[in-house]
Amino acid sequence: MSRTGVLVLAAGKGTRMHSARPKVLQQLLEEPMASYVVRALAPVLGEDVWMLVGHCADDVRKCFPGGRFVFQERQLGTAHALGTALPDMEAAGIRRVLLVNGDTPLLTPALVASFLERTKGAPLAFATITLDDPGAYGRVIREGGRGDGRVRSIVEAKEFDVALHGPEGREVNAGMYAVDLALAKELLPLVTCDNAGGEYYVTDLVELAVGRGIEVLGIACGADTGLLGVNTPGELARSEELLREARVEALLESGVVIHAPSLVRVGPLAEVAPGARLTGPCEIYGASRIASEAECLSHVVVRNCTVERGAVIRSFSHIEDAVVGEGAIVGPFARLRPGARLEAGSHVGNFVELKNAVLGPGAKANHLTYLGDASIGAGANIGAGTITCNYDGKHKYRTTIGERAFIGSNTAMVAPVVVGDDALVGAGSVVTRNVGPGEMAIARGRQRNIPRRLAGRDAVPPEEPKSGS
């Protein structure tokens, strides 16, 4: 069998999305639309996948590092797109081209493999679907108007004329083609832009091939939603919901415990192990990994994080690019920013924020605390209201707190500073110098009580100083 390569059409603007972002980069479960297409193709065709880019080409390239790209300077239609890519594909040894739209995020590897198997040996073939409302899809015209008749042509919706083409059917062009490269090279120069859209349509290859006595296969795929394109915000939302439902159903079947599954969103790259527990509403995106016996409660958002066995992410916590160790507890109402790492058994509580900070095994920061650019030793206790002052307006510095250290409430640690093992810092301190192991630091002004002047009343006498103060 001749080598088959794929061309993903990703050059268009997608004006009906009403967005400056290219259509193929619109997000579904926080992943670009075209990434779903590429993941469906790769298991079947390996690395022989090219992407045709044009509008915002650099943005598209950045989303697919290491990909193969062909640049289309002017977007003049699908036939022009195919002709633009043919030289690169031919030079790579491709002899048969699978043409796929980059706006079909519901495409599956099984559908791609089935289409290629059914089109073996056919010089030109395309997929069709049957819709109750054909809408803007190109109509498939067959001999005798029968669904099993030979394909005569594909007529664009705006070109369809009952007087010329007969009664309108519900079978439409799904936009996926398989064509021998040699045939494409022969027919593409004959395609014109003499149509209502003023574009060069790849659909014209069908009529041109039929005119030369070549049988064109129209592979009926029923009402398979995997071939439906996305052109509007409404269609984007419906496709995303179909992806979400399928993902949650697969997790349930694998053994993940999910409460309120209709409110759970899990991205395609995330891994959730059997035995993990999710409670909706809950969102897990990116290359996140949730281990068995870990738990994400309601209103939790997880992005590109690892949550180890037995860890609990309590409600209303947001974590991103972080690692939560075995048996650690986060939240409620906690935020872990990039570089945060909780070791086994550590706790981060209410309204605590970590950024580029490590909380050692068994360490605790349970209330109203900011730890940025910090290393906290095993068993240390961070009091409520503690902050690491890591930025001086120009540079960031690190704070290191040793094992079993105790940091009193409302303490400011002005980095760079080191607090040694078993040290104690008194509440309300502003620590600007290192504290040695086993030392106690109190860095606050001496308390003074003075008389309060009250209108119409005797002044309150000063309090006697306490011994040792």
BELDA-V992583 format. One record per residue. N is the residue number from 1. PSI is psi in degrees with one decimal (999 if undefined). Layout:
n:N psi:PSI
n:N psi:PSI
This chain:
n:1 psi:134.5
n:2 psi:149.8
n:3 psi:131.0
n:4 psi:132.4
n:5 psi:158.7
n:6 psi:137.0
n:7 psi:116.4
n:8 psi:121.1
n:9 psi:111.8
n:10 psi:33.0
n:11 psi:-12.9
n:12 psi:165.5
n:13 psi:-36.0
n:14 psi:54.5
n:15 psi:-28.2
n:16 psi:-8.2
n:17 psi:-13.7
n:18 psi:46.2
n:19 psi:144.9
n:20 psi:-20.2
n:21 psi:135.2
n:22 psi:145.2
n:23 psi:-40.8
n:24 psi:-10.0
n:25 psi:3.5
n:26 psi:145.8
n:27 psi:137.4
n:28 psi:117.7
n:29 psi:40.0
n:30 psi:27.0
n:31 psi:142.2
n:32 psi:144.1
n:33 psi:-45.9
n:34 psi:-22.1
n:35 psi:-31.6
n:36 psi:-38.6
n:37 psi:-46.5
n:38 psi:-40.7
n:39 psi:-28.2
n:40 psi:-29.5
n:41 psi:-37.3
n:42 psi:-43.2
n:43 psi:-22.3
n:44 psi:-38.8
n:45 psi:8.1
n:46 psi:-129.9
n:47 psi:0.1
n:48 psi:55.0
n:49 psi:119.5
n:50 psi:148.4
n:51 psi:124.4
n:52 psi:120.6
n:53 psi:154.6
n:54 psi:-81.9
n:55 psi:125.9
n:56 psi:45.7
n:57 psi:-40.0
n:58 psi:-38.7
n:59 psi:-40.5
n:60 psi:-43.9
n:61 psi:-41.1
n:62 psi:-30.2
n:63 psi:-13.9
n:64 psi:65.3
n:65 psi:136.8
n:66 psi:-0.3
n:67 psi:169.2
n:68 psi:131.0
n:69 psi:147.9
n:70 psi:130.0
n:71 psi:128.0
n:72 psi:105.9
n:73 psi:-43.0
n:74 psi:133.9
n:75 psi:97.6
n:76 psi:15.0
n:77 psi:169.1
n:78 psi:-34.6
n:79 psi:-40.1
n:80 psi:-37.3
n:81 psi:-47.2
n:82 psi:-43.0
n:83 psi:-33.2
n:84 psi:-36.8
n:85 psi:-20.3
n:86 psi:-43.3
n:87 psi:-43.3
n:88 psi:-41.7
n:89 psi:-39.8
n:90 psi:-41.3
n:91 psi:-25.8
n:92 psi:1.6
n:93 psi:10.9
n:94 psi:136.0
n:95 psi:-10.5
n:96 psi:136.6
n:97 psi:129.8
n:98 psi:119.3
n:99 psi:124.1
n:100 psi:140.5
n:101 psi:140.6
n:102 psi:1.8
n:103 psi:31.7
n:104 psi:72.6
n:105 psi:-11.5
n:106 psi:2.2
n:107 psi:142.8
n:108 psi:154.8
n:109 psi:-37.5
n:110 psi:-40.0
n:111 psi:-41.2
n:112 psi:-47.5
n:113 psi:-41.6
n:114 psi:-42.6
n:115 psi:-45.2
n:116 psi:-38.6
n:117 psi:-41.7
n:118 psi:-15.0
n:119 psi:10.5
n:120 psi:131.9
n:121 psi:-10.6
n:122 psi:126.3
n:123 psi:-32.2
n:124 psi:130.6
n:125 psi:157.1
n:126 psi:158.0
n:127 psi:144.4
n:128 psi:153.8
n:129 psi:159.3
n:130 psi:123.7
n:131 psi:144.3
n:132 psi:-37.4
n:133 psi:101.8
n:134 psi:-24.8
n:135 psi:-129.3
n:136 psi:6.8
n:137 psi:148.1
n:138 psi:136.9
n:139 psi:138.9
n:140 psi:124.4
n:141 psi:122.2
n:142 psi:159.0
n:143 psi:134.6
n:144 psi:5.3
n:145 psi:13.1
n:146 psi:147.2
n:147 psi:-21.5
n:148 psi:5.6
n:149 psi:164.3
n:150 psi:144.8
n:151 psi:132.8
n:152 psi:-44.0
n:153 psi:172.5
n:154 psi:128.1
n:155 psi:125.1
n:156 psi:148.1
n:157 psi:-43.1
n:158 psi:-12.7
n:159 psi:-9.1
n:160 psi:133.0
n:161 psi:116.9
n:162 psi:-37.8
n:163 psi:-33.1
n:164 psi:-36.3
n:165 psi:-3.1
n:166 psi:-177.7
n:167 psi:140.6
n:168 psi:126.8
n:169 psi:-176.2
n:170 psi:1.3
n:171 psi:126.6
n:172 psi:161.5
n:173 psi:126.5
n:174 psi:-5.0
n:175 psi:11.4
n:176 psi:126.1
n:177 psi:152.0
n:178 psi:124.6
n:179 psi:137.3
n:180 psi:135.7
n:181 psi:-38.8
n:182 psi:-41.3
n:183 psi:-40.5
n:184 psi:-43.3
n:185 psi:-33.8
n:186 psi:-38.8
n:187 psi:-29.6
n:188 psi:-39.2
n:189 psi:-15.8
n:190 psi:-9.8
n:191 psi:134.4
n:192 psi:170.0
n:193 psi:24.6
n:194 psi:74.0
n:195 psi:174.5
n:196 psi:-29.9
n:197 psi:-14.2
n:198 psi:28.1
n:199 psi:164.4
n:200 psi:108.9
n:201 psi:134.2
n:202 psi:-20.6
n:203 psi:-26.0
n:204 psi:-20.2
n:205 psi:-31.1
n:206 psi:-53.2
n:207 psi:-36.8
n:208 psi:-40.9
n:209 psi:-44.3
n:210 psi:-39.3
n:211 psi:-20.6
n:212 psi:11.2
n:213 psi:14.5
n:214 psi:126.3
n:215 psi:128.5
n:216 psi:129.9
n:217 psi:128.3
n:218 psi:101.8
n:219 psi:106.1
n:220 psi:121.9
n:221 psi:22.5
n:222 psi:-131.4
n:223 psi:31.6
n:224 psi:117.5
n:225 psi:-13.8
n:226 psi:-16.7
n:227 psi:0.9
n:228 psi:132.8
n:229 psi:166.1
n:230 psi:120.9
n:231 psi:-16.7
n:232 psi:162.4
n:233 psi:-35.5
n:234 psi:-43.9
n:235 psi:-34.5
n:236 psi:-45.5
n:237 psi:-40.5
n:238 psi:-40.7
n:239 psi:-41.0
n:240 psi:-40.3
n:241 psi:-37.4
n:242 psi:-41.3
n:243 psi:-42.8
n:244 psi:-46.7
n:245 psi:-44.5
n:246 psi:-39.2
n:247 psi:-45.0
n:248 psi:-41.0
n:249 psi:-40.9
n:250 psi:-38.5
n:251 psi:-42.4
n:252 psi:-43.4
n:253 psi:-27.8
n:254 psi:-13.6
n:255 psi:8.7
n:256 psi:135.3
n:257 psi:120.6
n:258 psi:120.8
n:259 psi:137.4
n:260 psi:59.1
n:261 psi:-26.8
n:262 psi:-11.7
n:263 psi:11.6
n:264 psi:133.2
n:265 psi:121.1
n:266 psi:123.4
n:267 psi:163.9
n:268 psi:-21.0
n:269 psi:-10.5
n:270 psi:148.0
n:271 psi:126.1
n:272 psi:117.3
n:273 psi:149.4
n:274 psi:137.2
n:275 psi:-13.9
n:276 psi:159.6
n:277 psi:128.9
n:278 psi:140.1
n:279 psi:123.0
n:280 psi:155.7
n:281 psi:136.2
n:282 psi:139.5
n:283 psi:128.6
n:284 psi:117.9
n:285 psi:172.3
n:286 psi:-156.3
n:287 psi:49.6
n:288 psi:153.3
n:289 psi:118.0
n:290 psi:116.9
n:291 psi:165.3
n:292 psi:142.5
n:293 psi:-0.4
n:294 psi:158.5
n:295 psi:131.6
n:296 psi:114.1
n:297 psi:-173.0
n:298 psi:152.5
n:299 psi:30.7
n:300 psi:139.6
n:301 psi:125.2
n:302 psi:126.1
n:303 psi:122.3
n:304 psi:48.3
n:305 psi:157.6
n:306 psi:125.0
n:307 psi:111.3
n:308 psi:171.9
n:309 psi:132.0
n:310 psi:-3.0
n:311 psi:153.2
n:312 psi:125.8
n:313 psi:105.6
n:314 psi:167.9
n:315 psi:147.3
n:316 psi:28.2
n:317 psi:142.3
n:318 psi:127.0
n:319 psi:138.4
n:320 psi:130.3
n:321 psi:47.7
n:322 psi:165.4
n:323 psi:127.5
n:324 psi:114.5
n:325 psi:173.7
n:326 psi:127.7
n:327 psi:5.6
n:328 psi:157.7
n:329 psi:132.6
n:330 psi:126.9
n:331 psi:-169.1
n:332 psi:166.0
n:333 psi:44.9
n:334 psi:158.5
n:335 psi:122.9
n:336 psi:115.9
n:337 psi:173.5
n:338 psi:136.3
n:339 psi:-1.8
n:340 psi:139.7
n:341 psi:122.5
n:342 psi:120.4
n:343 psi:173.2
n:344 psi:132.1
n:345 psi:6.5
n:346 psi:161.1
n:347 psi:134.9
n:348 psi:123.7
n:349 psi:-146.4
n:350 psi:127.1
n:351 psi:45.6
n:352 psi:135.1
n:353 psi:132.2
n:354 psi:137.4
n:355 psi:122.2
n:356 psi:48.1
n:357 psi:147.8
n:358 psi:127.5
n:359 psi:114.3
n:360 psi:171.3
n:361 psi:128.5
n:362 psi:-0.5
n:363 psi:156.0
n:364 psi:136.7
n:365 psi:91.0
n:366 psi:-11.9
n:367 psi:132.3
n:368 psi:55.1
n:369 psi:146.3
n:370 psi:122.6
n:371 psi:101.9
n:372 psi:135.3
n:373 psi:59.1
n:374 psi:152.3
n:375 psi:121.0
n:376 psi:125.1
n:377 psi:166.3
n:378 psi:136.7
n:379 psi:3.8
n:380 psi:154.9
n:381 psi:123.2
n:382 psi:117.0
n:383 psi:162.9
n:384 psi:140.2
n:385 psi:6.8
n:386 psi:138.7
n:387 psi:148.1
n:388 psi:120.9
n:389 psi:88.1
n:390 psi:-3.9
n:391 psi:126.7
n:392 psi:13.7
n:393 psi:-19.8
n:394 psi:-41.0
n:395 psi:156.9
n:396 psi:142.9
n:397 psi:162.1
n:398 psi:145.9
n:399 psi:133.9
n:400 psi:125.3
n:401 psi:127.9
n:402 psi:178.4
n:403 psi:139.8
n:404 psi:12.8
n:405 psi:152.5
n:406 psi:118.2
n:407 psi:115.8
n:408 psi:162.7
n:409 psi:151.7
n:410 psi:42.7
n:411 psi:140.1
n:412 psi:123.4
n:413 psi:107.3
n:414 psi:103.5
n:415 psi:152.0
n:416 psi:133.3
n:417 psi:148.3
n:418 psi:129.4
n:419 psi:121.7
n:420 psi:173.9
n:421 psi:141.7
n:422 psi:15.7
n:423 psi:160.4
n:424 psi:133.4
n:425 psi:124.3
n:426 psi:150.4
n:427 psi:144.0
n:428 psi:10.8
n:429 psi:151.3
n:430 psi:105.2
n:431 psi:116.5
n:432 psi:-10.7
n:433 psi:155.6
n:434 psi:147.7
n:435 psi:123.3
n:436 psi:164.3
n:437 psi:133.2
n:438 psi:2.1
n:439 psi:159.0
n:440 psi:130.6
n:441 psi:130.4
n:442 psi:112.7
n:443 psi:72.3
n:444 psi:158.0
n:445 psi:150.7
n:446 psi:136.2
n:447 psi:134.9
n:448 psi:132.8
n:449 psi:124.2
n:450 psi:159.4
n:451 psi:141.8
n:452 psi:130.1
n:453 psi:120.4
n:454 psi:129.5
n:455 psi:126.0
n:456 psi:6.9
n:457 psi:157.9
n:458 psi:147.3
n:459 psi:146.9
n:460 psi:125.4
n:461 psi:151.6
n:462 psi:150.7
n:463 psi:138.7
n:464 psi:134.8
n:465 psi:142.3
n:466 psi:147.8
n:467 psi:138.1
n:468 psi:-1.3
n:469 psi:999
